[in-house]
Amino acid sequence: MNTTAYLETTAEAEAIRIHDVVKQYENGTLALSGIHLSIREGEFVSLVGPSGCGKSTLLRIMAGLDQATSGQVQLQAGSAANKEQASFVFQEANLMPWRTVLANVALPLEINGVPSEERKARAMASLEKVGLAGYANSYPRQLSGGMKMRVSIARALVSEPKLLFMDEPFGALDEMTRHRLHEELLSIWSQSKLTIVFVTHSVFEAVYLSGRVVAMEAHPGRIKQVVPIEEAYPRTNAFMTSPVFGEKVRLITNTLS
Ligand SMILES: Nc1ncnc2c1ncn2[C@@H]1O[C@H](COP(=O)(O)OP(=O)(O)OP(=O)(O)O)[C@@H](O)[C@H]1O
């Protein structure tokens, strides 16, 4: 069943509207049940919850990589009508080892038939956003894990998407690299009109990054609570040690347990 439709252009800056989505896999697993969620344009929303609660399934359905069994997913007009307008970042950077960093970043443009000079210029601009312009001619094997993830983010940004779907992108990185990437991602997000939907196992990460945290439960996957994080951006290290940060983490952790 094709459940993706497009929102009226006048819908007050809503980027994604999910109405009563159910996902049952062919083997009978009920991965999602009765999911309702509305995400505004430019929001940073995280999905958290125990393993198997359907975070990745929901993200994939929003991104159009999978189909709901029933219910509706409506996207902002134009946001994913054209595949260039929505990008996905996975936990693995998935770079092609035989291509240079620049050629990896330029790949989505190449697939879409963008002329060579233009794609080089756009890939370079995207690498600049993640601070890796100096590594354009390097190969993935010459990069650290954090740098590979930056390249993966640059590749996702190169088509100037409106929606960015991220599935545990920093899960495999060490704590310091992860935090540096938090800062960089927030900086990129604040300079754009990107809407980001971010899946993580870390409640700390979700609270630090997000304007709202969607706490999910498993069997079947459902939304238990949506918690707003009112702290203004840009967020600093002081936020992480503040009482309000601790309260939000506690609230979400209690919701999940
Ligand atoms: N292709 C599939 N076929 C059958 N069942 C699946 C498939 N993909 C996921 N599932 C099941 O659907 C449920 C939700 O899986 P999903 O990967 O979305 O959860 P998750 O919250 O992202 O988990 P994790 O945090 O471990 O990545 C789980 O019970 C999982 O086993």
The ligand as an SDF file (V2000), in Angstrom:
LIG
                    3D

 31 33  0  0  0  0  0  0  0  0999 V2000
   12.7420   -6.7260    7.7990 N   0  0  0  0  0  0  0  0  0  0  0  0
   12.1730   -7.1590    8.9300 C   0  0  0  0  0  0  0  0  0  0  0  0
   11.4550   -8.2910    8.9510 N   0  0  0  0  0  0  0  0  0  0  0  0
   10.8640   -8.7140   10.0980 C   0  0  0  0  0  0  0  0  0  0  0  0
   10.9290   -8.0780   11.2780 N   0  0  0  0  0  0  0  0  0  0  0  0
   11.6460   -6.9460   11.3020 C   0  0  0  0  0  0  0  0  0  0  0  0
   12.2990   -6.4230   10.1490 C   0  0  0  0  0  0  0  0  0  0  0  0
   12.9470   -5.2720   10.4950 N   0  0  0  0  0  0  0  0  0  0  0  0
   12.6870   -5.0890   11.8010 C   0  0  0  0  0  0  0  0  0  0  0  0
   11.9160   -6.0920   12.2930 N   0  0  0  0  0  0  0  0  0  0  0  0
   11.4060   -6.2270   13.6620 C   0  0  0  0  0  0  0  0  0  0  0  0
   10.5860   -5.0910   13.9100 O   0  0  0  0  0  0  0  0  0  0  0  0
   10.7830   -4.6140   15.2450 C   0  0  0  0  0  0  0  0  0  0  0  0
   11.2750   -3.1890   15.1960 C   0  0  0  0  0  0  0  0  0  0  0  0
   12.5850   -3.1720   14.6260 O   0  0  0  0  0  0  0  0  0  0  0  0
   13.4290   -1.8310   14.4490 P   0  0  0  0  0  0  0  0  0  0  0  0
   14.7500   -2.2100   13.8700 O   0  0  0  0  0  0  0  0  0  0  0  0
   12.6150   -0.8330   13.7630 O   0  0  0  0  0  0  0  0  0  0  0  0
   13.6130   -1.3810   15.9680 O   0  0  0  0  0  0  0  0  0  0  0  0
   14.6500   -0.3730   16.6120 P   0  0  0  0  0  0  0  0  0  0  0  0
   13.9270    0.3000   17.7320 O   0  0  0  0  0  0  0  0  0  0  0  0
   15.2540    0.4730   15.5710 O   0  0  0  0  0  0  0  0  0  0  0  0
   15.7270   -1.3880   17.1880 O   0  0  0  0  0  0  0  0  0  0  0  0
   17.2960   -1.1540   17.5010 P   0  0  0  0  0  0  0  0  0  0  0  0
   17.3410   -0.0650   18.5300 O   0  0  0  0  0  0  0  0  0  0  0  0
   17.7490   -2.4670   18.0430 O   0  0  0  0  0  0  0  0  0  0  0  0
   17.9520   -0.7760   16.2070 O   0  0  0  0  0  0  0  0  0  0  0  0
   11.7540   -5.5880   15.9070 C   0  0  0  0  0  0  0  0  0  0  0  0
   11.0070   -6.5710   16.5890 O   0  0  0  0  0  0  0  0  0  0  0  0
   12.4850   -6.2010   14.7170 C   0  0  0  0  0  0  0  0  0  0  0  0
   12.9300   -7.4950   15.0260 O   0  0  0  0  0  0  0  0  0  0  0  0
  1  2  1  0
  2  3  1  0
  2  7  2  0
  3  4  2  0
  4  5  1  0
  5  6  2  0
  6  7  1  0
  6 10  1  0
  7  8  1  0
  8  9  2  0
  9 10  1  0
 10 11  1  0
 11 12  1  0
 11 30  1  0
 12 13  1  0
 13 14  1  0
 13 28  1  0
 14 15  1  0
 15 16  1  0
 16 17  2  0
 16 18  1  0
 16 19  1  0
 19 20  1  0
 20 21  2  0
 20 22  1  0
 20 23  1  0
 23 24  1  0
 24 25  2  0
 24 26  1  0
 24 27  1  0
 28 29  1  0
 28 30  1  0
 30 31  1  0
M  END
$$$$
